[in-house]
């Protein structure tokens, strides 16, 4: 059918195209200005490779850290922003249903005049309903209502507790219903118990935040209510697994019938809960039984006033981003205590993040038209092929692995899937109602839509075409259940990758990340899943012991690194990512040698291909931190800070020492007896 563009639509299309050309124009693969030549590469390679960038790159006021990932995200966002603004302009005239949804969603979020005029009216009925709770049955009904509205979903933090459909760890072909610990307002359960001064200050700031939020809606006795909230959350935190405990997938698999779950946790009527949630299931995975036993007890014994204070605060806190400026500012005031950010993100960026979260495929279809070319796909496929070939060769020759385990490892590698760029099947948003006005309601319907879509999977076959990230996302992942790696188009951009970059820069910038994601299939968690994505022990006892000994060496290396005032990295908590970094960069280096065979070995800007590979690795992981954010990352994150992600693996590689002429005794050369490596 012939279509005629309106002047506004044509203007939007031109603007989006211009923005794409401007923001995605490739810079130099490796910029010599980023290098600090006053630092010896064999002393601290990270400082050598990115010290120049660090000197001239302040952390923007609205950010708690700044990195190569943030730089690329900002460029991607300018492209997506043009798409959103164009969609908003013609939302009421377009005959494209998804464009209308996207445009309305973004426009309603940007309409601060209407949002401010409504104050906290959008949550008045919810707070009144909480105030009317007088029985335990009504309390349970309110939790069901929250979860039916999507607020129990894992990916939204889980109101009171989390619920969702996931691939069955023992049969990755089917989706099961799983419930998990949740309900906390602080970033991690340990924040309720650590006694250091920084954590005590965060707890005090959190209590002040609870008080402030309650006062914004005129709640009486806000201080005593805040104490009830902290008391209840502390009880839930006390029975929650730590982050380290949650690294063991078997510790979070407790499949049982609904009847058995009710016997195990008297006071929690799972059959009534599932009926209220409109989910047909006769069994479920109770991921954290100790948490739910405590929750059942608290639902029966904790005074109703405490539960009402808890529900009231979390209703306000959850809604804050969709309410007026006073709520947004208070929300940021507490977040800044955790992250050190000095300025609220601009409104357009917050609205863009929401649109990407809930309508990511609709945005992604437009984004990839300019951001992911056939040349990019061909280059990526070639790199993945080479890296898999090197991995296969390494597995075949590993001296510490026995033949029975080796056979299973090679089988797993042979079934690895790849998702590059964007989905083959785009998500259908027909069931999501987005109105021209009412940001709070549009956001609520989007949350419910995403949650219901997930819950509806329970009991059905796993959809292996589904992506876990949207196309503009600057990230990548390995899925153990699907045994696959995925690289959204948003990640396949400079400074990490471009078809025009030299091989060394591409293999260092993105190839090492390809190797990293593949290595997750064989890290301390991924190695527990077989070729079909099932949680199964396919290792002989001797090989498992040898793997553990090698992993312990990596753990010790990273636990010896410190930041700030002597705060040590947690080598156990970051073990999987450190294993993946070490394996990824080592294997990508060998894959580069494979790719260079028969090609001229160019010296560019005075650096050999080998040196440019390591520069690419370092410059792709450059980042600077505010102290608060760095502390938060070390205490709760699974990735080591950028300096250690760079120096840690390279100090174990003889190839790095050879490329830069490093000698025994240099800081970037670990003693042979201490060198760590698995794959």
Steps between C-alpha positions, in 0.01 A plus 500: 500500500627846410551719808533878517723639777380801691742789523558417867566134428739588219683744725528233770635245255762744371599593857535136601711423194723803561543409866588144406764613252648746747502284813600170342783636284797287610781673687856368489522139614760590763565864578864567597378798705348253745844365589710623791858450382637608840386166642688187397271235346678233705433691823127567465365431155156641577649838594726493194214415262230735633677754723467772237129434472462510879675838524275671248172322580309624805203300629184686391304635797202271435713186509660298777764362264603549139637246258534402138161331543346831610658687210351256251166493680482878472562483124239226461255700706525797265385272218219352709399844627446618143283194436295566815450868435390429146255236623364740763436769238288277279357264764142610432525497121704190419334175394795300638368358831842448657617847400185638663569304821860615513408861427224513761713327761788743457280809467303419818828455688631834374180689591627637831228766517226238514702279734566787741136608498389156617738488798461168676138453390593194285581296813230642732266202451779248557603666827138520613456129432808422710365718781176296498678168566371355826551124456778258398285389208485857368878526541550191284248631247703820469816302424313305232370826353855639486626192322207493260597858410850375418677619812616154602709447188866408560615771261314774693643405839214285627250673731513298827641210296577422138302285258548406136543229240852370434651212310504186715865447597453123471305512173587812303228426243219610731410808703416463869354739753752615759471715814800666661611723784446875461325789665805699616554872452878496536723362220596178677412301812843569651421872520269419791777335704846638414637720779757714314444875510416532130224238521362648824478835322309340210254338742444836671450668162251229401296558816498874426385419147211287626394783732524760222294293255226437757487871583455592134154337510415633845540175690487557878773372735742450209795429733333210679376366167856511365620295797234239424611486136865449598404239758298294254760527223776396741303186591461414130867576432611276785356192329610600148791327330815706452629585154768235535244235595291596197794419272415133551207417266424179688446698821212675324316201356229350719225376271191388690128456462275784611369276779853425624586871488202578720602231750857630507390860552181511711340839467571534128208370294667444168187358338306818585794714389524329161124526445519870577793536263307309232782252454421133449780301665501191720868538591753776547864559582534653845846641437562612860302289750650663812387842380146380439477330838593833657256686274219261597576558867513877455168502315343324799673674791634841400247770604279612213607860557859400418391332178286800407794736557717274283243481218430874522864599469575260217192614307627858519862409429408279207282771345741788564649511144149545354390772746582867546838664543504476882484120483755475220742727688467305825554174316817641346615644833520149647640339185778758496607385847557155350656602171653843550317645195471876540224582257177337389505347152320725248133421456538383140757242602282360778204479262718337236615236751137421580407474133797271432406281797136453404491557123857403411422294192282774349790742546756242396345446157574864419839511671655208312417647159800729535699335778561144381603444141554174305875572513486513879316168514747329267797624703342389827416155365859453386634602841264266684603213269870561570456530875292182516769322295768606748283397793451158343874461447568599861244256638653221295845570647429597863754304709295508822172369353423129466354344187148436634456863605671625184249315282210669680668843484554468124139393456386808689719727290368346179142594593577865582244735345558860397270801481656799329342841451126461544222239526372301204153525657393837637282526811125555456366794704136475387382427855666812646262794527677837497290815526591855387512622861554361849866408548443313827227285345693437178801387701283279720341330200845445347626336822193276510538412131863391534428304818191326357692409187759332720250323727310364199810299406468273805441141394582571134806420286789744520508747210862486393455786252441749782764757589572611857625845390369763261686584174638841613644356823875539555554157651520129421412177679532125520186297570573174680148366434530561124878445486538807280671837481318818400640834383244777442572745219549774759815325625645448153614860456819703558706500714443125528449406136459624145541318167753767397728443802820299466478137613706557815274779624185298432632184664611696807190718518220249427673168431615470860139562606381224267753273669385633837136408435594155366714449811194556716386162374799355683538729803425399860124518431471431127705180521215345701270507193528249217472535123120516517505769770404264781645520849693172501836388637686386189844526663700216649586556866871539421439758228262694721766508771765621257265770369437611858872527569556715191197718580627547856822644360298762306293571811812565707648729235196729492438492874844658543400812304377800702333835431427817696607460864607138471163355399585160352333353194293190564669230295217252561226743400677602178642156419278422201573832329872476575517150355316627191734800465811285524370238259351756263807715447736203479289317241429814297876567481557157349203550266659824379813306406278264302328793324834666416639197318592599145426869562743792532592581860456876500663733748240767580585807709823323593330191645514140379176302454571319828543828684186645342306193611588567864434873459158415357426279801598774744330790325174305475497463881604847607289650777519756777299487821368718776604355834143409602435317174831315517421386854154385389648312203757318714240405761219393268632461144617187321749688280836622621571872441647575157864529607497146636301362207789622283809437711378181668478279188795657318738447790443125455576498127854435369371634165442839660848505652651410163301768315617777732844370599409446866743312724478296819464741788281746308160558664319381186675162514375260762735239637471180298394308809217749558377537143133419464326348203235240425407507133 
